[in-house]
Amino acid sequence: MRESYVFLADGFEEVEALTPVDVLRRAGMPVKTVSITSSLQVTGAHGVTVTADLIFNNALFKDAAWLILPGGMPGATNLYDFDPLHGLLQNQCDSPVGRIAAICASPAVVLGQMGLLKGREATCYPGFEDMMEGAIHSEKRVVADSKFVLGAGPALALKWSLAIVEAELGREKADNVAAGMLLYSKNRIDVDNYFG
């Protein structure tokens, strides 16, 4: 199975960065965290310091399954300001098998400003909609299509992460992971409606 990567910049939203790592690993998907700084130590928006698996400049991202962008401020801005990430995201977008997931401010601040969401349904953290150049803004909290899985913010980190699993491995696998995390509705998995 191809590797996925979660990119960490100083000021990242902790729950949005670590939830997909946990959920994807529960699903059996290989995933690594990547610092875009010169250090493996990256500090989130709420003061939580994480040790990344890799440093961007020392990593190869050949044939990546998913490139995953947590939000948070100034994390999303720091991701956008890191020029080497632009080429990687563009190549992933152009690849017939490349997928991208972003949440909170990152769909707008990173993908929107790069023009990658033009003509696509998209969601982001409220107040950043104007940065999603050419996108069709949706009030949905999680939006998925053949290329992107986008989430609106921290409360959606679990649903967004499960949507990545569903897009990669199917609904049954996502439901099994959700069941293992006790995400139930009347003894039935109800991921779509759990968060409204």
N, C-alpha and C positions, 0 to 999 in steps of 0.2 A: 504494500500500500504506500502511496506517495506521502511525503512529509508535508505537514502544514506548519505555518510560522505565525506567532503572535508578536507584533512589534511593540517594543516598550521605549517610550521617551520620558524624560523627567516630566512629572505632572500628569502621568496617565491615571485614569480612573481604575482603582484597584479591582473592584468587583467585575468590571467589564474585561479586564485583562486575565484574571485568574479563573473566572467561571468557564470560559471556553476551553482553557487548558484542562481543567478537571473533567468537564463533560465529554470532550473529544477523547480523552484517555479512557474514560469509562466505556466509551463506544468502541475502543480498540483502534482509534485513529492515532497514528504517530504525530505528535505536535511538539514543537520547541519554541521557547521564548527567545527573542532576539533584541538585544540592546542596540539602539542606534547611537549610543554614546561610545566613548573610548573605554568605558568600564563595564564590567558585568553587573555592577550594582546600579540599580535604577530606582529612584524614589518617586512614589506616586503622589497624587494630588492631596492625599490625606496623611502623608508622612510615613507610609509603609514602604520600606525598602525591600526590593526583590532582587535576588541573584538570578540573572538571565542565564540561559543555557549557552548562548552564543553572542558574540559581538558582530554586528552587521558587516564590518569591513573584513572580517576573517571567515565569513560564511559564503557558501555557494547555495544558491536557491534553485538549482536546475530541477525542472519538472515538479515544482511545488504544487500540491493539491489546492491549498487555501493560503491566502495571505490575509491575516486578521488584524484589524486596526481597532484597538480600544479607543474610547474617547477620553474625556477629562480635559481640563484646562489648567495649565497651558500645554498639556500633553498632545492634543490634536494639532495645535499650532506648531509644536516642535516636530511632529511627524511631517507636516507639510513643508516646513523649512529645511528638512533634510533632503537635499536634492537627489542623492543616490536612490532614495525610495521611489521617486517619480518614475524613473526608467523601469524599475522592477514592477511597479503597479501597472504601467502601460503595457509592458510585455505580457503580464498575467492577463490583462484585459483582452489583449489581442490573441492569446492562445486559445485554441478551440476547447481545451480541457482545463484551463485555469479559472479558478473561482476566487472571489474577494468577499470578505465579510467586514463590515464596519458598523460602529454603534456610537450613539450619542452625538457629539460634535463632529466626529471624523467623517461621516458620510458627506457633510457639507464642507467642512474646513479642508479636508484632504481631497476626497473624490470629486466633490462638486467643483471646487476651484480648479481642479485639473481637467474638468470638462468630461469626466468619464461617465457621468450620470445623465447626459443629454438624452432626452426622449424616453427616459425610463421612469417608472414609478419609484419613488424614493421617500424615505422618512429620515428624520434626524431630531436632535434635541430642540425643543421649542426655542425660537429666537434666532436660529441659524439658517432658516429656510432660504433666505435671500442669497446665500452663498452656494446653493445647489443650482448652478447655472444650467438652464435648459431642462432641468428635471421636472417631472410631474409630481408635485408634492402630495403625499398621502397622509391622512390622519391615522392610518394603521400604525400600530406600535412596532410591528415587525413586517418587513416587506421582503419577499424572495422572488427572484426570477432565475433565468438560466445562467446568469453570471454572478449576481450579487445576492447576499443576505444582509439586510440593513436593519438596525434596531434604533429605537428612539432614545433610550437612556438606561441608567443603572438598574432600575426595577425590572427591566426586560432582559437582563443579562442571561438568565436561565432559559427563557423562551427563545431568545436569539441563538444561543448556543445549541439548543435542541433543534432549531431550524437548520443549522449548519449540518448537524448529524443527519437529519432527514434528507437534506439535499444530496448528501454524499452516499448514505447507506440505506435510505428508505425510511418510510414512516414506522414500520414495525420495529426497527432498531432504535429509532428515537423514542418510541413508546416504551420499549424495554428499559432504556436508560432512565427515562422519566419515572417508571415504576420503581426502579431501584433507589430513586431519590425521594420516593413517597409523594410524587406529584399526582394525586388521585382526585377524582370527582365521582362520588357514589360508587366506589369499587371499579371505576372505569377510568382509563387514562383520558384526560381532557386538557391537553397542553394548550390548544387554541383558545379555550375559554378561561383558563385558570387565572390569567392576569387581566381579563376583560377585553 
